[in-house]
Amino acid sequence: MSEDCRIDVWLWHARRFRTRTLAADFVEAGRVRLVRPGQGAVRLDKPSRKVRVGDRLIYVQGGRVIEVEILGLATRRGSAPEAASLFRQVDGEATAQLTESPAGAMSPAPDPPNHSPERARRTP
């Protein structure tokens, strides 16, 4: 097995994305940061960038900041338990700092009402 792996392939093998194309597009958009031991965070912009065991990835998915440590590399996309063994979710201070919203930040839109305004005005 190789000592490194393309970031888009690793994200797909680890089942973080449904397709490799989605993973590659996500990386190309600059949404993934790579933290190597002893180095700072680097924004990845090419799906061909290599990751190694011990690297950490920080990205936002589903409105949450996610930080994972790479524990292994795979040669194929396996089952969910195999994919789960490739990484460890990190609960670090860096992640907590990124998730804090500044004062006055927009809150999510409220749920739509169950009835139209016209229906609410009618009397039974």
FENZIUR-V836698 format. One record per helix or strand. SS is the DSSP state (@ for helix, = for strand). FROM is the first residue (numbers start at 1). TO is the last residue. If there is no record, write none. Layout:
BEGIN
((SS & FROM & TO) (SS & FROM & TO))
END
This chain:
BEGIN
((= & 4 & 6) (@ & 7 & 13) (@ & 20 & 28) (= & 32 & 35) (= & 41 & 44) (= & 50 & 52) (= & 56 & 61) (= & 64 & 70) (@ & 80 & 84) (= & 87 & 89) (@ & 93 & 99) (@ & 117 & 121))
END
